[in-house]
Structure formats: structure tokens, C-alpha cells
Amino acid sequence: MNRVNYDALMQKELEAGEGKRLLLHSCCAPCSSYCLQETARKMRVTVFYYNPNLDSLEEYEKRKAEQLRFLRETRLAEFLDCDYAAAAFGQIARGLEAEPEGGARCVKCFRLRLERTAREAKAGGYDYFGTTLTVSPLKRSETINAVGFALEKEYGVRYLPSDFKKRGGYLKSVELSKEHGLYRQNYCGCIYSKQK
């Protein structure tokens, strides 16, 4: 079975889309650090902070504050916020509480966040939408990209494929987090990932 090189697809798309507008969903500042370095060198990026999966308002605000601080320090992107919408995650997770990390609950969570990003990208006239989620070594880029491409068809906004962990991307995000003194959480964000 041939595996798709999503990083190569992204590089090609960044070249073709130079100067275009990208709405990039971000889960947190540490994950966004390397992703922004890669995308902002070619595109005009706005970070979209939509994370209803986070287990508390306190965690949501803490991560948001770090995201804003990182953007102020680097000036790599604009920022678009959402309200904390824990009920949206609760709805999609219902009945899937016992699923393992990376299972059906996570796929629904990816879709929840990426669908909101696609909707906002369409409403805001962005050329592309994408996500930082593929930088994590614990998340399958094939799954996330499949969701993104399905939403591209549904919403009519180009999806920026990615596998940000390639070419040492995850390790670079760790280094950038240390360099900027970013709060780096030790769980994905939802109550179920915290329990593992």
C-alpha cells in the first residue's frame, strides 16, 4: 500500500498558494509554533482557536493566553477566537467515552474542530483552511487529512494537507516551545486523554 506524503503535498500547495489566506486551526501554542513557521513563510495566516474538547475553561484560557503571547512575540499570524463550547464536544463524545485514544471519539473531535474551521474559512473568504493537529506524533495524519479533504468538498474551500511532524517538525515545535517558554501540557486536552 502506497502511503500519501502529506508533507510533500503541503509544500507543493504552499508554493502554488503563495500570498493566499489560510485559516489555520490551532490546538495550542506549542503545536502551532513550527506549523506557523512553515505556513507563514508563504501564506497570510490567521490562527483559529476553536477547542471545545478541552476539559475545563481554565485549561482553555491558559492555552489561549499562550497562543496569543506566542503570536505577539513572533507576529507570524493574526488571531481569530471562539468561545469555549464544551457542550459541542460533549455531544460528539457521548457513547464513545470508553474509546481508546486515536479511536472513533478522536475522529469525531477532529471533524468537529475542522468543520468549524472550514465554515469560518468560507464565511471569511479565506483561500485555504488547515490544522496544526498533524504535528503530534500521537495523531495519524492520514485520518486528519481524510477529514480535511471531505470538508473541502462539502464547504468548497481548499484544504491544506499536512503532516507537520515530518522533517523533524515535532522536535522543532518542542525546541520552539522551550525557546519561547511556552506552557506545554502533557495531554491532548479532553478529559479522556487526561485519564490515560
N, C-alpha and C positions, 0 to 999 in steps of 0.2 A: 504494500500500500504506500503510495507516494504522499508524503506529508506536505502541506502547503507551507511555504516560507512566508509567513505574515510580515516579518520584518522587511524582507525584500519588497513585498507589495507596498508596504508603507513608504519605504524610501522612494520608490517609483512615483507614488501618489504625491509625496511631498514636493518632488521636483516638478511634476505636472501642475500642482496646485499652488505654486509659489505666489505669495501675496493674497491668497484666498483667506476667507474667515473660517475658523474652526471653533466649534463649541466642544470643549474637552471636559467630560465628566471626570471629577476627581474625588477619590475617597478620602484623601488626606494629603498633607504637605509632603511627607517623606516619599510617598509613592509618586506624587506629581513632579518632584524635583527633576529627576532625569528625563521624564516624559516631556516636560516643558522645554528643557534644553534642546531636545531633539526636534520638537514640532515648531517652536517659536523661531528657530533659525530660518524657517521658510514661510510659515503661515502667521496670520494675525490671530492669536489665540485668546479666547475667553474661557476661564475656568468656570465650570458649572458645578456648584457644590450641592448635590442632592443625595442625601444618605439617610433615608428613613429606617434603614436596618440597624443603625447604631442603638446600643442598648439603653442609653439614657440621654436626656437633654444635656446633662453635664459633659458627657463624652462628646456629643455633637458640637457643643460650643467650644470645647477645648481644641478639637481638631480644626474647627473653622477658624479660630483665632490664630492657630499656627499656619494655616493656609494663607490667611491674609498677611501675616507677618512675612512669610516667605515671598509673597508677591510684591510686597512693599520693598523688600530688600533687593530683589532681583529685577523687578519691572519686566518680567517675561510675559505677563498676560494681564488682561482685565479680569474682573471677578463678577460672577452672577450667582446670587444666593437664592436659596429656597428656605421655606420654613421647615422646621423639624416635623415630619409627618409619620410618626411611629405607627399609626393605625394602618397606613398603607402596607407596611412590611408585615404587620400582624395578620392582615387579611391573606396575603400570599403564602405566609408560613403556616397558616392553620392546617393541621392534619399532617404536616411534614416535620414536626418537631423532633422526631427520632431519626430523621435522615442523617447520614454521615456528612461531614464537611465535604464539599465538592459535589454533593448529590443533587437531587431534584429541587430542594429548597434553595440552594445556591443559584441554580439555573433560573429559577423564578425571580430571585433577587436581582440577578444580572439584568434580566428583562425589564423588571420594574424600573430600575435606575436608567438603563439605556433608552427605554421607551420615553421616559420623561425628557431625557436629553434630546432625542430625535424630535419630539413635539416642540420643544423650546427652540431648537435649531431651525425648524421650519417656520415657526412664528416669527423668529428674529431675523430671518433672511440669511442665515449662515450657509456657507457653501458645503461644509462638512460637519459631522459630529463624530466623536470618538470617546475613548475612555482610557484611564490610567490603570485599570484593573489588570491588564495583561503583564504588568511589571512584576507581579507577585509570583514567586516560584510555586506557590500553593494553588494557583488558579490556572486552569487549562485554557490556553489562548484559542484552541480550536472551538471550544464551547462558547466563549465570549464573542469571537468573531462570527460564529454562525448566527448568534442572536443579533449582532450588529447588522449583518447583511440582510437578514429577514426584515429588520426595521427600516433599512434603506429602501427596500421595495414598498413597504407599507406607507412610509411617510414622504418618499420622493426627495430625500436629502442624502447626499453621498456619505457613506460610512468610511471612516479612515481605519483600515485594518491595521493591526499592530501585534507585536509580540515584544514588548519593551524589555523583557528580561534577556533577550538576545544581545550578543556583543557586550556582555558584562553589565547590562543595564540595571539589573537589580543591585549588584555590588556598587555601581556608581551612585545609585539612589541612597544606599547606606552611607557612602562617603559624603555625599552632599548633605545628608541629614546631620552628620557629625559636624561638618564644616559650618552649618548654619544653626547648630544647637537645637534642632527640631525635636519636639516631643514625638517619640516613636513608640506606638502602642505595641503590645505583644499578642494581639488577637485581631481578627478581621474586623470586628465591630459589633456583630449581633450577639445576643445572649447565648446562643448555641455555640458559637465559636469560642466564647469565653469559658464555657464549661468543659471544653475538650482538653 
